Amino acid sequence: MSQEDKIPLFRRWRSWYIFVLLFLLIDIIAFLFFTQYFS
Amino acid sequence: MSKLDWIVLIATLSTIIAYGLYRSKTSKNLDGYFLSNRSMPWYLILLSIMGTQASAITFLSVPGQAFSDGMRFVQAYFGLPMAMVVICIFFVPVFHKLKVFTAYEFLEKRFDKKTRTFTSFLFLLQRGLSTGISIYAPAIILSSLLGWNIYWTNIFMGGLLIIYTVSGGAKAVAYTQQLQLLIIFTGMFIAAYMVVHLLPEGVGFIDALKVSGKLGRLNVITTGKTSNGFDWSDRYNIWSGLIGGFFLQLSYFGADQSQVGRYLTAKNITESRMGLLMNGLVKIPMQFAILLIGVLVFAYYQFNPSPVFFNQAASEKIVETGAQHQLLAIEKTYQQQSAYQAGMVRELAKQPENPQLIKDIRANQQTLEQTRKTYKSSLKKASPSTDVNDTNYVFLRFVVDHLPQGLIGLLIAVIFLAGWGSIAAALNSLASSTMCDIHQQFAKTPKTPLAEYNLSRWYTFGWGIFCIIVAQFANNMGSLIEAVNVLGSLFYGVILGIFLLAFFFKYVRGNAAFYSAIITELIVIILFWKSSIGFLWLNAVGAIVLVLVALLLQLLLPVSTNKKSGINTMPDQ
């Protein structure tokens, strides 16, 4: 693997993609609780 | 504005221009001017992407949007992280491997010259017009606050950023965006702190949220469901955000040169991907935070009397005596209702779960909103040319009325810098598309790299002038952030559809792509014109219809007349 291909934090890009999508899911769940808590 | 505010404002803006000129040194060819010699690290790509997307409109309209409609606007960004992932997998590797200058250059390699030209034309039209609105947005602040002539303010606003954009191209744009965002985040953080600080004694951040929540302003997640089923005309709900927003963001980041041009400046694929993925992580929390400032301003005006209409300058223009008396009478009624509301809300802070009090506050809130509507309709009647949508004025009016000297200047500078960041990137991309997608395709004599570089600077300057002219006609557009998104949605679906064909439907060739694009653009315009469908859906409709029409046309058109694509658009893993 060349220097250019070295991926920060994770070994594969796929892990990064899953991480970003999980983060979106966490955002939505947190917002859902936020909405319900303050309504 | 005080002398101190002027000093802060002028010093901040001058610093940005000086920094932009200092960072203007590039190699005198298209690679240096438009792509910064492909040398940028991921964090500069991230800041540049964010600085391009977050315009003055973001910081003007979004808090106002939260004030009047609550936080559900954040859902429009739910599709963004998914779009970032798709772009990283499919778009980035192809753009980097082909070493394209613009996204549309890829379309010629994949389809043909006419498809490239048509798509770049749609981009130039859409981006040129929406950049005009982006110039107008901060200009209304100055004209409204200081009584300046809006036309001269537009010229002043657009002219200053052209200096460093023409001079330094993509490199100056990226470096100034870095400094701009630093100042913007600092300014917005201080503004949020000040709103909480200005709340009555004993009322804190959480109390402000509770009051806003009880009055329906913390509606972050909405489903769009009504008693009659799903409301397709509802602009912001989780589904329009996830699906429509995904198509909008995919089109914006994958097929709009103002964004593609930012991540093409990256050193390599890894740096581009990291910048985009980080954007996928931070964008939603950032929008949430800006909306939260609007909610805090809303809470402030629950504890304190609020203006009946936030664009004071517009109502002061009414000189006809009868109308003036009527407006003053409505204003007086509103002030009484507002003071009554403030008393009840202060009581609610002491006993937050009192059901009768909550009921009374909600009822009075409806009365307040009705009075505001009456005021606006009377104002419109007295002065039909007045824009009675005051969403964009809410935050600024609060800043000017309640923040201390110096901070007002800083917050106005924040609005300017946010505007400059996105306008500068747009001018750079408009020039790159004009130069690479139009000029180089149709120019009869080839030019030297230096001549192309000089011509590109002239194109940047020319687009700057064009956008200022558009800004002069941008009045009466209501919420400006919506105007930009609506305008984008008219064209983005089709542009995205062409790119989806290019990446995922290998057997579709140039003619089918080109004619389906024209047919679909007409369908999208008719849908927007004749139906009440929410604009976010137009992105999805445009892209899907285009793909279907192209597949159908490809069956009907003879394959021999089309160019065969030799480009591998599948991702490397």
Interface residues (C-beta under 8 A of the other chain):
Chain A: E4 D5 K6 I7 P8 R12 W13 R14 W16 Y17 V20 L21 F23 L24 D27 I28 F31 L32 F34 T35 Y37 F38 S39
Chain B: V74 F78 P81 M82 M84 V85 C88 I89 L209 K210 S212 G213 K214 G216 L218 N219 V220 I221 I238 N268 I269 T270 R273 M274 L277 G280 L281 I284 P285 F288 Q573
